[in-house]
Every structure is written in C-alpha cells, then in structure tokens.
C-alpha cells in the first residue's frame, strides 16, 4: 500500500490579507510554559499546570530579480496566515511581530538570496480547519 501525505508544496503565506509571492518556506512553533510545584498533597511528586502559551516561527523569502522592496521589516506588527496546504482551510492565523531579519549572501557560489525573518505572536495564534484538535 502506498503511503500518501499532505505536501507543503502548496502552502502559502498571507500578510495583511495579501498572498506573498516568492515565499520559499515557513515554520510555526507553539509552546506553553509549564509551572511545576510539589506540596504535601502531592506526596513529594511534582504537579504541573500549563501557563502562558507562545508562538514563534520563521519565514523565508527568495529575492526575485528586479525587486523594488522587501515584504517585511524588523518591528512590523502584521496579520499573518500560514496555509499548510492548497485547500484554503488548514492554516494558522494571528498578529505577528517581525523580531529578526537575516540576509546571507554567498558571493562565491552565487546562490539565490533568501531573506530569513523570525517572528513571534502578538496575541492569540489560531489553528483553523484540520489543524484543530478533534473535540476542542
């Protein structure tokens, strides 16, 4: 039996409602701070409770020939949508702040110039479509 899977090749990024062309890659990481404590009631065992949620990620944008500007700048606070496939239904959305920008330029081999942007959430990052856990 052949294994089938969802491919990221049809993934897209929208910033402020407009699709960003020349986007090569994106990454979304979600986490939660965990508070651990022990009391007499726990018999010396740690008890853990979820605390503050956080989301960070990266965007990689290929610099096209004839470019006149870049899509982002450090400090931008914008609405983002990160579509994991081509259905339009499965995506993360929320306000993000651009925290960092990197631009490696290989002057020896001359490969494509790819801007790398690091971002963090500015409020709730929502999962949509099939990304939402069943029963939540």
N, C-alpha and C positions, 0 to 999 in steps of 0.2 A: 504494500500500500504506500503510495507516495504521500509525503508529508507536505501539507500546504500551510501557508502562514501569511500574515499581513505584512506587506512590504512597505518600508518607509519611503520608497521611491516617489510616491505620490503625495508625500507630506508637504505642507505649505505653512508659511508664516504670514499672518496679517498684523500690521501695526497701524493703529488708529483707523481700522476698518479697511485698509487697502492692502492687497497682496504685495509682498516684497519679492521682486524678481531677483534672480541670481543668488538666492539663498541656497547654500550647499548643505548645511547641517544645523540641527538644533538639538538641545538637550534640556530636559526638565528633571530636576531633583527635588523631591519633597521630603521633609523630615519633621520630627517633633521632639522637643526637649522632654526628657523623662526625669521626673523628680523621684528619687529613691530615699526611703526612710525606714527605720526599724523602731518599733516600740515594744513594750511588754506584751501588748495584744498580738503582735506578730510572732512571738516566740523567738525573737532574735533574727528572724528572716527579714530580708529587705522586702518592702512593699513598693511597688512602682505605680505612679499615676502619670498620664500624659499631660504635658503642659502646652507651651506655645508652639504652634505649627510654623514652619518656614518653607519657602521655596526659592530655589536658585536655579540658574541654568546658563547655557551659552548659546550663542547664535554665530554661525559662520557665513559670511557674505563674500562672494567672489567679486573682485573689482573688474567690471566689464570695460572693454575697450571703449574709449570716448566718454567715460564717466564725467559728470559735471559736479556731483556731490556724493557724499556717503549717506546711508539711510539713518544713521544714528550718531549720537554724541554722548560722551560721559555726562551723566546728570539728567538725561532725558527721563521724564516720567510719562509713560505712554500706556495705552490699552493694547494688549497683545493677545493673539490667538495662535496656538500652536497645534495645527492639524496633523495627526499622526498617519492619516491615510487620505485617499481621494474621495471619500464618501461625503465629506462636509459635516458629518455627525459626531466624529470622535476627536475631541480636541480639549486642550486646556485653555482657560481664558482668565484674564485679570489684568490689573495695573502692574506694570513692572518699572523698575528704575535701572537704567544702564549704569553699572558700577565700574566697569573697566573696558578698555579697548586695547587690542594688540594688533600690530601690523608687521608680521615677519616678511621680509623681502629677501629672496635668495638671489644675490647678484651673480653667483657663479653658475648655477644650473638654469636660472631664469624661469622657474615655475610660476604658476598662477599666484597672484597676490590675493590672500584671503584675510579679510578683517575678522577678528575674533572678539566678540562682545560678551562680557559677563553681566548677568542681571540678577536682581533679587526682587521678590514680590513687594508690592506696596498695598497690602491688604489681602483679601481672600483670593486664592487661585482656585478656580472652579474646574472640576472634571465634568465633561459632557459626553453624552452618548454611551457607548460601550466601555468607556473608561471608568464609569461609576460602578462601584461595587454593588452587586446584586443585594437587594434588601436594605440599602441605605437611604 
